[in-house]
Every structure is written in C-alpha cells, then in structure tokens.
Amino acid sequence: MSRLKKSLLLAILFLILVYIFCYSSLFLIRDFSTDPEGELLQCLLNHKVVMLADFEHSAALPYKSVIWFLQRWFFFVKQGQQGVRNLTLVLECDKYTENVIKDFMQTGIHTGPRDLAVHTSLEMLEFYEDLRSINMEILNFNQVASESMRVSFDVIGAEPPQDFEGVYTRKNQREGFKIFCRTRDRLCAERVIEYAKAHPTSRFLFFYGGAHLQRGLRNKDMWGFFPDEVWKDYYLIHFMEEHYGKENVFSAQQRDFHPKRITGHAKVCEYLTGKTSTSSVFLHSNFVENLVSKAFFGDRFDDAIIVRRAALSPPIPLSAIPLRQIVQLGIDRLGQLESANGYHANREKSFLYDSLQLATRQEFRSYSDWKGWFEKGDFKSWTETEDHISIPGEFPWTGSEKRKELYKKLFLFSEKDFQDPASIVTLRKLSIINCIGTMWLGSPSDKAHAKRILLEETNLDAETPGLYLAWLRKNLYRRNY
C-alpha cells in the first residue's frame, strides 16, 4: 500500500473517530435534569434575562411551557422561597397586541384580534386566558401580602409596530426581509432596554421564536428565500448580551418529542430517561456543542435545550370558524388591507380568503365582493342554522376537493382524517372547535348555545373556553397538556 493511500485511510479513520466522539458526547457528556421549570427558576435567580424559545408559533405546547414556568415561579414566591419578586414577560408582539393582552388580563373580554389570520389561534386565546388567571392570582395575593412580599408581574411586547416603515403593507419580500435582517432585532432590544431603565428591579423572561436566541453572526435567510445572497447579522440575544453582559443572559431552546419521529435532542432525551418515560428533560450544553458553535458562528451554543416529552398539537385557526362576529372581523381586516400591496399583507389577504371560504362556502377574492355579499345578510352563523356541524349528515368538505385541501392547509388534517372511521372524529373536532371559538367571541346567546353543546359533547361544565380546548387536545388529539 502506498504512503498516500495509508495517509488517506488514516485521515478517514481519524474523521470517523472524531464524528463518533462528537455524536456520543451528545449522550454521554451531558448534565441534565428532569425538572425544566425548576432549572429555569434557578437560572432566573442567577441571570437578569432568561430567554425561552417559542418552537412553534401559535401552538399550545410552547405556550404551556411559559405558563408552567410562571405557575411554578409564583408558587415559590407565595411560599417565600423565590427571590425574584419582579418579573416581566417579553413577548414577540408589538405595542398594540401588548395592550390587547393587558386589557384581557384585566377584564377577561376580547375586543377582537387585529391579526386574525397571521398568528391568532384558539391556543393563543387560551394563552391569554392562562395569563389572566396567573395575573388574578397575583393581584389577590398582593391584596393581603405585606409590602415587602408583594409581587410585580408585567407583560410587554418588544416588537416594532407591525407596519414599521411600511414593512407590512408596502415592502416587497426582499425589502421586508432586509428590515427583518438588519433592523428588527436591534429595535426589539432597544424597546426592552428602554423599559428596563424605568423598571430597574425587574427580571425578564423572554418568550421568542428560537431563531432569535441564536448567538453569533448568523445567516438569517434560513428559509432560502435568496439563495444567491448572504444575509448575516445578529439576533436579539446578541444585543441583550451587549447590554447586560453574557454572564447575565441565559438561553434555552425547546423541542417537542414525537414518538413516531424521534430526532436530534429527542433521541438524547429518550436515551437519558428511557423509552417509557414521560419526563421532559433540561439538557445543559456541553463543551463539544460550544466548541462547534464557536468554530462556525463565533460564539457559544445555547445554554440549554429543553425537550418537552410531548408532541405538538397543530394550532387551530380562529379565522375559519363560521360565526358572524369572526366573519365580520375577517372582512373588516380585508378592508384595512385593501390598498396594501406588501408581501406580508398579500400573504394575509390570501389566508383570509381561504379562511372565509371555509367559514362561509363563498369563494370571493376581493374585499368589495366579500363586503357586498355580507351586507346582503345571506350569511348565517352555525348557531343560526339547524344544519349544525355536529349533526351527522353532509360533511363540511363534501363536494369540493378544494375545500378538503383548505382543511388540510389550515387545520393540518391529513387525507386519513377524511376517511371512515376517522372522519367521524374529524367532524366532532370541528364541532367542538366551533363551540370553543364561539365561547370566546360570540354573542351572549351564541355563547349559551355553544356551552350547551359542549356540555353534551364533553360532559364537562368548565368555567372557561380554554378548559374545553384542553379537553379537546387530550381526548381527540391525544395530547396530554
């Protein structure tokens, strides 16, 4: 064997050994805990800022991860065992939505979401409901607590206004992406820092898309919109660390655990806790991950990754529910966007057209047509017709392949969901979804009608729509949260 071949084989063997070492390090050289909330509480004690990843916008499991943490935090505060008594939750929304959330936290009344088609799901309304419940507990606690024991909890939106510099209504995809890449994260950090100056004793829990928690210089075009260009810049965490110092900012990415598609850190979770375990796992980053991250991105890896021992449940769109108030909101939003020709506005209009088609069985593609039709008074809410979706009969997707495709697109149903016997379960899901959305945004009589059906369907007399949504997930989506 020639010297060249020997050198080549040794090099290949060395690379194989390096790969095996790096891969095994994910499993073997690992500090972990099966109490993510407890670990995050300790991080909050030791850091000014804790950043928790939203790993699927508008879905229940990421929202619940925030609520579980807040509930644990307040439990220990009440017991006098948690030193952080001033906490601010930072959300990926603008000032307008911040005010909507705060109004609901105070009153329990939804005034109607502006972003009906962009991010609003039933799970988002459930999240607001959960925040209100925690806030009410804190207010009640403060009424009887001594001044030194009182708790401060606030919610702020760090995002610039939705149409900042016309990014929503006027900018094309490239122009809008330039603002996303070069400007957005800096403005978010400035908003939080400005707030922090007025609230110097507060600590911060960020709940933001996982991309914004990535350290180092990153290519922000992760979707490949512009394959011939490089869009490198820093995310939100970089600017928070610039202000507070790296030692004062802790980041935790999150992953779900799908039993049929176990990949990446979910495999590590299964290895550490066993296949039958239901425990979520808090994985501290190790030196190999930090070394690789520094080599490629110039900074260390995430401080931790939390693997939630549950699969994601698809977010349920509010905009497709056949209720008069929701159809009106959708058409009104089309009116607001009528003159807009920006990339994001056009995407929302397309989503609204699809949602309204499912809700009404009409197929208009302009605001004026939708407005004219609705003003004729031909539309009837599901609560106004005897042909209720929960009554066995014609399925709402019958007769139109396009409607079936829209259900797949908006509700993430599969072809199997439309075939017997699964179609009966799908029909029941849609029936309960309609009732839950109505419980949040319907008229008093609509709400009473929806509540009667929910009692019959679930045998549960729940105080809030969110409790029925949790029932739906557990019993028809098989998600235990």
Summary of the structure (lengths in Angstrom):
residues: 481
radius of gyration: 24.6
end to end distance: 61.6
largest distance: 87.5
contacts: 1474
relative contact order: 0.12
helix: 56%
strand: 10%
